[in-house]
Amino acid sequence: MKILFLLIPVSLILIGFIIFAFLWAIKSGQFDDLEGPAHEILMDNDSLPSQKNTQS
């Protein structure tokens, strides 16, 4: 029963940290565009220079 006096505050601190990290991620824009990077890899980007080996 004494362990509950330790586990309850520890779990509340952990929940508080998780909520803080989630709110920080929302505020910093981590969830703004979830599909863009996944589709970007499929798009042709012809404006990039070719990466041929020019060494002889």
Secondary structure, 3 states (H helix, E strand, C coil): CCCHHHHHHHHHHHHHHHHHHHHHHHHCCCCCCCCHHHHHCCCCCCCCCCCCCCCC
